[in-house]
Amino acid sequence: MNNSHPSMPSDLPLRAIPPLTALLAFERAASQLSFRRAARDLALSPSAISHQIRGLEAQFGVKLFVRGARSVRLTPDGERYLEKVSAALTALQEAGREVQRHRRDSAGELWISALPFFTSTVLIPALPDFKRRNPELTLRIEATHQYADFNSSRVDVAVRYGREHSTGLKFESLVEVKGLPVCSPLLIKGGMHNPEDLSRQVLIHLTSQPRAWPVWLKEAGIPEVTPRGHLWLDSVPAMLEAAEHGLGVALAMAPLIKARPGFGKKLVTPFDVESSHSETIYLVSRTEQARDARIGALRRWIVEAVSHARA
Protein backbone atom coordinates (compact mmCIF):
# COMPACT_ATOMS: atom_id res chain seq x y z
CA MET A 1 0.00 0.00 0.00
CA ASN A 2 1.28 3.46 -0.89
CA ASN A 3 0.91 5.76 2.12
CA SER A 4 2.61 8.78 0.52
CA HIS A 5 0.80 12.12 0.54
CA PRO A 6 -1.13 12.63 -2.71
CA SER A 7 0.50 16.02 -3.36
CA MET A 8 4.04 14.89 -2.56
CA PRO A 9 6.01 12.80 -5.08
CA SER A 10 6.65 9.41 -3.46
CA ASP A 11 10.31 9.42 -4.49
CA LEU A 12 11.07 12.78 -2.79
CA PRO A 13 12.53 12.28 0.69
CA LEU A 14 11.51 14.97 3.16
CA ARG A 15 15.14 15.52 4.14
CA ALA A 16 15.69 17.04 0.66
CA ILE A 17 13.73 20.08 1.84
CA PRO A 18 16.04 22.32 3.94
CA PRO A 19 14.85 23.93 7.19
CA LEU A 20 12.87 27.15 6.77
CA THR A 21 15.42 29.05 8.87
CA ALA A 22 18.12 28.15 6.35
CA LEU A 23 15.96 29.19 3.39
CA LEU A 24 15.17 32.54 5.01
CA ALA A 25 18.83 33.13 5.78
CA PHE A 26 19.80 32.33 2.19
CA GLU A 27 17.04 34.48 0.65
CA ARG A 28 17.91 37.54 2.77
CA ALA A 29 21.66 37.19 2.21
CA ALA A 30 21.24 36.55 -1.51
CA SER A 31 18.81 39.43 -2.03
CA GLN A 32 21.03 41.94 -0.23
CA LEU A 33 24.41 40.35 -0.97
CA SER A 34 25.31 40.87 2.66
CA PHE A 35 25.40 38.42 5.55
CA ARG A 36 25.40 41.35 7.98
CA ARG A 37 22.24 42.96 6.59
CA ALA A 38 20.56 39.55 6.46
CA ALA A 39 21.45 39.04 10.12
CA ARG A 40 19.94 42.43 11.01
CA ASP A 41 16.69 41.65 9.15
CA LEU A 42 16.30 38.25 10.82
CA ALA A 43 17.57 39.29 14.26
CA LEU A 44 20.44 36.79 14.08
CA SER A 45 24.21 37.06 14.18
CA PRO A 46 26.22 37.12 10.93
CA SER A 47 27.89 33.87 12.01
CA ALA A 48 24.46 32.24 12.36
CA ILE A 49 23.58 33.31 8.81
CA SER A 50 26.88 31.95 7.53
CA HIS A 51 26.28 28.67 9.39
CA GLN A 52 22.85 28.21 7.82
CA ILE A 53 24.18 28.88 4.32
CA ARG A 54 27.14 26.53 4.76
CA GLY A 55 24.61 23.89 5.79
CA LEU A 56 22.76 24.38 2.50
CA GLU A 57 25.99 24.20 0.52
CA ALA A 58 26.97 21.00 2.31
CA GLN A 59 23.54 19.48 1.69
CA PHE A 60 23.58 20.22 -2.03
CA GLY A 61 27.30 19.81 -2.62
CA VAL A 62 27.60 23.16 -4.41
CA LYS A 63 28.79 26.66 -3.59
CA LEU A 64 25.98 29.21 -3.44
CA PHE A 65 28.17 32.24 -2.69
CA VAL A 66 31.60 33.47 -3.65
CA ARG A 67 32.94 35.03 -0.46
CA GLY A 68 35.29 38.00 -0.66
CA ALA A 69 37.12 39.93 2.03
CA ARG A 70 34.30 42.46 2.43
CA SER A 71 31.57 41.27 0.10
CA VAL A 72 29.78 38.22 -1.24
CA ARG A 73 28.21 37.42 -4.60
CA LEU A 74 26.09 34.58 -5.89
CA THR A 75 27.42 31.74 -7.96
CA PRO A 76 25.37 30.61 -10.98
CA ASP A 77 23.95 27.83 -8.78
CA GLY A 78 23.13 30.42 -6.14
CA GLU A 79 21.31 32.64 -8.65
CA ARG A 80 19.17 29.74 -9.88
CA TYR A 81 18.40 28.65 -6.33
CA LEU A 82 17.46 32.20 -5.27
CA GLU A 83 14.86 32.41 -8.02
CA LYS A 84 13.17 29.19 -6.85
CA VAL A 85 13.46 29.94 -3.13
CA SER A 86 12.01 33.45 -3.56
CA ALA A 87 9.02 32.06 -5.43
CA ALA A 88 8.48 29.38 -2.78
CA LEU A 89 8.67 31.86 0.11
CA THR A 90 6.27 34.20 -1.68
CA ALA A 91 3.82 31.30 -2.08
CA LEU A 92 4.12 30.48 1.62
CA GLN A 93 3.57 34.11 2.55
CA GLU A 94 0.47 34.33 0.38
CA ALA A 95 -0.84 31.08 1.86
CA GLY A 96 -0.49 32.59 5.33
CA ARG A 97 -2.26 35.78 4.27
CA GLU A 98 -5.07 33.71 2.77
CA VAL A 99 -5.51 31.82 6.04
CA GLN A 100 -5.60 35.13 7.96
CA ARG A 101 -8.14 36.61 5.53
CA HIS A 102 -10.34 33.53 5.81
CA ARG A 103 -10.19 33.68 9.62
CA ARG A 104 -11.07 37.38 9.63
CA ASP A 105 -13.86 36.86 7.09
CA SER A 106 -15.44 34.14 9.19
CA ALA A 107 -15.05 36.21 12.36
CA GLY A 108 -16.39 39.41 10.78
CA GLU A 109 -13.32 41.43 11.82
CA LEU A 110 -11.71 44.35 10.04
CA TRP A 111 -8.34 45.78 11.06
CA ILE A 112 -7.46 49.46 10.63
CA SER A 113 -4.01 51.01 11.10
CA ALA A 114 -4.36 54.78 11.49
CA LEU A 115 -2.49 57.80 12.75
CA PRO A 116 -3.19 58.49 16.45
CA PHE A 117 -4.52 62.02 15.75
CA PHE A 118 -6.76 60.76 12.95
CA THR A 119 -7.99 57.92 15.17
CA SER A 120 -8.98 60.17 18.08
CA THR A 121 -10.34 63.06 16.02
CA VAL A 122 -12.05 61.33 13.09
CA LEU A 123 -12.57 57.62 13.68
CA ILE A 124 -13.59 57.34 17.33
CA PRO A 125 -16.39 59.95 17.16
CA ALA A 126 -17.78 58.12 14.10
CA LEU A 127 -17.67 54.60 15.60
CA PRO A 128 -21.34 54.55 16.70
CA ASP A 129 -22.39 55.28 13.12
CA PHE A 130 -20.26 52.41 11.79
CA LYS A 131 -21.72 49.96 14.30
CA ARG A 132 -25.26 51.08 13.50
CA ARG A 133 -24.70 50.55 9.77
CA ASN A 134 -22.57 47.40 10.03
CA PRO A 135 -23.68 45.47 13.14
CA GLU A 136 -22.16 42.23 11.85
CA LEU A 137 -18.63 43.67 11.60
CA THR A 138 -16.11 44.22 14.39
CA LEU A 139 -13.43 46.89 14.02
CA ARG A 140 -9.94 46.60 15.47
CA ILE A 141 -8.05 49.89 15.30
CA GLU A 142 -4.30 50.24 15.78
CA ALA A 143 -3.32 53.88 16.42
CA THR A 144 0.30 54.21 15.29
CA HIS A 145 2.70 56.36 13.27
CA GLN A 146 4.34 53.23 11.82
CA TYR A 147 3.57 52.35 8.22
CA ALA A 148 1.45 49.21 8.07
CA ASP A 149 3.16 46.18 6.55
CA PHE A 150 0.43 44.74 4.35
CA ASN A 151 2.62 41.72 3.55
CA SER A 152 3.06 40.42 7.06
CA SER A 153 0.39 42.05 9.25
CA ARG A 154 -3.35 41.49 9.56
CA VAL A 155 -4.24 45.06 8.60
CA ASP A 156 -7.06 45.52 6.06
CA VAL A 157 -6.80 49.28 5.51
CA ALA A 158 -4.42 52.00 6.70
CA VAL A 159 -4.70 55.77 7.04
CA ARG A 160 -1.38 57.48 6.43
CA TYR A 161 0.09 60.99 6.19
CA GLY A 162 1.95 61.22 2.90
CA ARG A 163 2.49 58.53 0.33
CA GLU A 164 5.11 55.80 0.51
CA HIS A 165 5.50 53.92 -2.78
CA SER A 166 4.61 50.28 -2.56
CA THR A 167 3.47 47.77 -5.16
CA GLY A 168 0.13 46.05 -4.80
CA LEU A 169 -1.43 48.87 -2.76
CA LYS A 170 -4.16 51.34 -3.65
CA PHE A 171 -3.83 54.93 -2.38
CA GLU A 172 -6.96 57.08 -2.19
CA SER A 173 -6.81 60.72 -1.15
CA LEU A 174 -8.88 61.46 1.95
CA VAL A 175 -8.04 65.07 2.81
CA GLU A 176 -5.42 67.77 2.18
CA VAL A 177 -3.97 69.12 5.44
CA LYS A 178 -1.89 72.20 6.21
CA GLY A 179 0.07 73.34 9.26
CA LEU A 180 -1.86 75.73 11.53
CA PRO A 181 -0.35 77.20 14.75
CA VAL A 182 -2.38 76.41 17.89
CA CYS A 183 -1.85 77.15 21.57
CA SER A 184 -3.57 77.69 24.91
CA PRO A 185 -5.70 80.87 25.24
CA LEU A 186 -3.35 81.84 28.09
CA LEU A 187 -0.55 82.53 25.62
CA ILE A 188 -2.76 84.89 23.64
CA LYS A 189 -3.69 86.72 26.84
CA GLY A 190 0.04 87.00 27.48
CA GLY A 191 0.47 89.06 24.32
CA MET A 192 0.88 86.68 21.36
CA HIS A 193 -1.01 88.13 18.40
CA ASN A 194 1.39 88.08 15.43
CA PRO A 195 3.75 85.47 13.94
CA GLU A 196 6.71 87.59 15.09
CA ASP A 197 5.62 86.99 18.69
CA LEU A 198 6.76 83.38 18.33
CA SER A 199 10.22 84.65 19.32
CA ARG A 200 8.94 84.70 22.91
CA GLN A 201 7.45 81.21 22.79
CA VAL A 202 8.47 77.55 22.84
CA LEU A 203 7.85 75.73 19.56
CA ILE A 204 6.44 72.23 19.96
CA HIS A 205 7.74 69.82 17.31
CA LEU A 206 6.74 66.36 16.12
CA THR A 207 9.89 64.23 15.99
CA SER A 208 8.87 62.59 12.71
CA GLN A 209 8.43 66.01 11.02
CA PRO A 210 11.49 68.08 11.96
CA ARG A 211 11.07 70.44 8.98
CA ALA A 212 7.46 71.42 9.72
CA TRP A 213 8.17 74.55 11.77
CA PRO A 214 11.13 75.81 9.65
CA VAL A 215 8.96 75.51 6.51
CA TRP A 216 6.04 77.31 8.16
CA LEU A 217 8.26 80.13 9.44
CA LYS A 218 9.79 80.60 5.99
CA GLU A 219 6.37 80.76 4.33
CA ALA A 220 5.19 83.24 6.97
CA GLY A 221 8.10 85.48 5.97
CA ILE A 222 9.94 85.19 9.30
CA PRO A 223 12.59 82.48 8.78
CA GLU A 224 15.01 84.37 11.05
CA VAL A 225 12.77 84.17 14.13
CA THR A 226 14.51 82.44 17.04
CA PRO A 227 12.02 81.00 19.56
CA ARG A 228 12.55 80.92 23.31
CA GLY A 229 12.92 77.15 23.19
CA HIS A 230 11.92 73.86 21.59
CA LEU A 231 9.91 70.86 22.80
CA TRP A 232 10.02 67.59 20.86
CA LEU A 233 7.30 64.94 21.16
CA ASP A 234 6.70 61.70 19.28
CA SER A 235 2.94 61.87 18.64
CA VAL A 236 0.42 64.46 17.51
CA PRO A 237 -1.96 63.86 20.47
CA ALA A 238 0.92 64.45 22.92
CA MET A 239 1.97 67.56 21.02
CA LEU A 240 -1.56 69.01 21.12
CA GLU A 241 -1.97 68.17 24.79
CA ALA A 242 1.27 69.99 25.57
CA ALA A 243 -0.07 73.02 23.70
CA GLU A 244 -3.34 72.87 25.67
CA HIS A 245 -1.31 72.99 28.90
CA GLY A 246 0.39 76.19 27.79
CA LEU A 247 3.81 74.62 27.18
CA GLY A 248 4.22 76.26 23.77
CA VAL A 249 2.83 76.56 20.24
CA ALA A 250 2.22 73.52 18.05
CA LEU A 251 1.45 73.06 14.37
CA ALA A 252 -1.86 71.26 13.95
CA MET A 253 -3.42 69.65 10.87
CA ALA A 254 -6.02 72.02 9.46
CA PRO A 255 -8.89 71.52 8.81
CA LEU A 256 -9.12 68.33 10.93
CA ILE A 257 -7.95 70.11 14.09
CA LYS A 258 -11.33 71.88 14.23
CA ALA A 259 -12.99 68.55 15.05
CA ARG A 260 -10.81 67.98 18.12
CA PRO A 261 -12.80 68.21 21.39
CA GLY A 262 -11.95 71.47 23.13
CA PHE A 263 -10.83 73.31 20.02
CA GLY A 264 -11.80 76.96 20.40
CA LYS A 265 -11.67 76.75 24.21
CA LYS A 266 -8.65 74.79 25.48
CA LEU A 267 -6.84 75.10 22.15
CA VAL A 268 -7.06 78.14 19.88
CA THR A 269 -5.40 79.70 16.84
CA PRO A 270 -3.32 82.77 17.80
CA PHE A 271 -3.23 84.03 14.22
CA ASP A 272 -4.97 82.60 11.19
CA VAL A 273 -1.89 81.95 9.07
CA GLU A 274 -1.94 78.51 7.45
CA SER A 275 0.99 77.03 5.60
CA SER A 276 0.62 77.16 1.82
CA HIS A 277 2.32 73.79 1.71
CA SER A 278 -0.09 70.89 2.04
CA GLU A 279 0.21 67.15 2.54
CA THR A 280 -2.31 64.45 1.77
CA ILE A 281 -3.78 61.89 4.16
CA TYR A 282 -4.41 58.68 2.22
CA LEU A 283 -6.58 55.64 2.67
CA VAL A 284 -4.44 52.62 1.76
CA SER A 285 -5.73 49.15 0.91
CA ARG A 286 -4.70 46.10 -1.12
CA THR A 287 -5.55 46.31 -4.82
CA GLU A 288 -6.71 42.68 -4.67
CA GLN A 289 -9.48 43.67 -2.25
CA ALA A 290 -10.93 46.39 -4.48
CA ARG A 291 -14.23 44.53 -4.82
CA ASP A 292 -14.47 43.29 -1.24
CA ALA A 293 -17.87 44.49 0.05
CA ARG A 294 -16.58 44.77 3.63
CA ILE A 295 -13.65 46.96 2.55
CA GLY A 296 -16.10 49.03 0.52
CA ALA A 297 -18.27 49.60 3.60
CA LEU A 298 -15.20 50.57 5.61
CA ARG A 299 -14.04 52.96 2.89
CA ARG A 300 -17.42 54.72 2.68
CA TRP A 301 -17.56 55.11 6.45
CA ILE A 302 -14.07 56.63 6.68
CA VAL A 303 -14.73 59.04 3.79
CA GLU A 304 -17.97 60.21 5.45
CA ALA A 305 -16.23 60.52 8.83
CA VAL A 306 -13.58 62.78 7.27
CA SER A 307 -16.27 64.88 5.60
CA HIS A 308 -18.07 65.30 8.93
CA ALA A 309 -14.83 66.13 10.80
CA ARG A 310 -13.84 68.88 8.39
CA ALA A 311 -17.31 70.45 8.22
QUICORHU-V29664 format. One record per residue. RES is the residue in one small letter. NEAR is the number of other ideal C-beta (glycine too) atoms within 8 Angstrom. D_FIRST is the distance of its C-alpha to the first C-alpha in Angstrom with 2 decimals. Layout:
RES	NEAR	D_FIRST
RES	NEAR	D_FIRST
This chain:
m	2	0.00
n	4	3.79
n	3	6.20
s	7	9.17
h	4	12.15
p	4	12.97
s	3	16.38
m	7	15.64
p	5	15.02
s	6	12.03
d	3	14.67
l	7	17.14
p	4	17.56
l	5	19.15
r	4	22.07
a	5	23.17
i	4	24.40
p	8	27.76
p	6	29.06
l	6	30.80
t	7	34.06
a	12	34.08
l	12	33.44
l	10	36.24
a	15	38.55
f	15	37.98
e	12	38.47
r	13	41.68
a	15	43.10
a	14	42.30
s	8	43.73
q	9	46.91
l	9	47.17
s	9	48.15
f	11	46.39
r	7	49.18
r	9	48.82
a	15	45.04
a	13	45.68
r	7	48.15
d	8	45.79
l	10	42.97
a	5	45.34
l	9	44.38
s	6	46.48
p	10	46.74
s	6	45.49
a	10	42.31
i	16	41.75
s	9	42.43
h	8	40.01
q	13	37.14
i	15	37.91
r	8	38.25
g	10	34.79
l	12	33.45
e	11	35.52
a	7	34.26
q	7	30.60
f	8	31.13
g	5	33.83
v	7	36.30
k	8	39.40
l	14	39.24
f	12	42.90
v	8	46.18
r	4	48.09
g	7	51.87
a	3	54.56
r	3	54.63
s	7	51.96
v	11	48.47
r	8	47.09
l	12	43.72
t	11	42.69
p	6	41.25
d	10	37.75
g	12	38.70
e	9	39.92
r	8	36.74
y	11	34.63
l	13	37.00
e	8	36.55
k	8	32.75
v	12	32.97
s	10	35.72
a	8	33.74
a	9	30.70
l	11	33.01
t	8	34.81
a	8	31.60
l	8	30.80
q	10	34.39
e	8	34.34
a	8	31.15
g	8	33.02
r	9	36.11
e	8	34.21
v	8	32.86
q	9	36.46
r	8	37.91
h	8	35.56
r	8	36.48
r	13	40.15
d	8	40.02
s	6	38.58
a	7	41.12
g	8	44.02
e	9	45.09
l	13	46.96
w	13	47.83
i	15	51.14
s	13	52.35
a	13	56.14
l	13	59.24
p	12	60.85
f	12	64.14
f	12	62.49
t	12	60.40
s	10	63.47
t	13	65.88
v	13	63.86
l	15	60.54
i	8	61.42
p	9	64.48
a	13	62.39
l	9	59.46
p	6	60.91
d	10	61.07
f	11	57.41
k	8	56.32
r	7	58.56
r	8	57.11
n	9	53.44
p	6	52.93
e	4	49.14
l	11	48.87
t	7	49.22
l	9	50.75
r	8	50.10
i	10	52.80
e	10	52.84
a	8	56.42
t	8	56.32
h	7	57.96
q	5	54.70
y	6	53.11
a	11	49.89
d	7	46.75
f	11	44.95
n	6	41.95
s	4	41.15
s	9	43.05
r	6	42.71
v	12	46.07
d	12	46.46
v	15	50.06
a	13	52.61
v	15	56.41
r	12	57.85
y	7	61.31
g	7	61.32
r	7	58.59
e	6	56.04
h	4	54.28
s	6	50.55
t	4	48.18
g	7	46.30
l	10	48.97
k	8	51.63
f	8	55.11
e	9	57.54
s	9	61.11
l	11	62.13
v	10	65.63
e	8	68.02
v	12	69.45
k	12	72.49
g	13	73.92
l	13	76.62
p	15	78.60
v	15	78.51
c	16	80.13
s	11	81.66
p	9	84.90
l	7	86.59
l	12	86.41
i	11	88.16
k	6	90.86
g	6	91.24
g	7	92.32
m	13	89.27
h	7	90.03
n	6	89.44
p	12	86.69
e	7	89.14
d	11	89.16
l	14	85.64
s	9	87.42
r	8	88.20
q	13	84.67
v	11	81.29
l	12	78.61
i	15	75.21
h	13	72.35
l	12	68.62
t	8	66.93
s	6	64.48
q	7	67.45
p	6	70.08
r	6	71.87
a	11	72.46
w	9	75.92
p	8	77.23
v	11	76.32
w	12	77.98
l	12	81.11
k	8	81.41
e	9	81.12
a	8	83.69
g	6	86.07
i	9	86.28
p	7	83.90
e	4	86.40
v	10	86.30
t	4	85.42
p	11	84.19
r	6	85.14
g	7	81.58
h	8	77.87
l	11	75.09
w	8	71.44
l	11	68.69
d	8	64.99
s	10	64.68
v	11	66.80
p	9	67.09
a	9	68.41
m	13	70.78
l	15	72.19
e	8	72.56
a	13	74.52
a	16	76.77
e	10	77.33
h	7	78.52
g	9	81.10
l	8	79.51
g	13	79.99
v	15	79.24
a	12	75.74
l	13	74.47
a	13	72.63
m	12	70.57
a	11	72.88
p	8	72.61
l	16	69.80
i	14	71.95
k	9	74.14
a	11	71.38
r	12	71.18
p	3	72.63
g	8	76.06
f	12	76.76
g	5	80.49
k	7	81.32
k	7	79.49
l	15	78.59
v	11	80.94
t	7	81.64
p	12	84.72
f	8	85.29
d	4	83.50
v	7	82.47
e	8	78.89
s	11	77.24
s	6	77.19
h	8	73.85
s	8	70.92
e	9	67.20
t	12	64.52
i	15	62.15
y	12	58.89
l	13	56.09
v	13	52.83
s	14	49.49
r	8	46.35
t	8	46.89
e	5	43.46
q	9	44.75
a	8	47.87
r	5	47.00
d	7	45.66
a	6	47.94
r	10	47.87
i	13	48.97
g	9	51.61
a	11	52.98
l	12	53.10
r	12	54.87
r	8	57.49
w	13	58.19
i	14	58.73
v	10	60.97
e	10	63.07
a	13	63.27
v	13	64.64
s	8	67.12
h	9	68.34
a	13	68.63
r	10	70.75
a	4	73.01
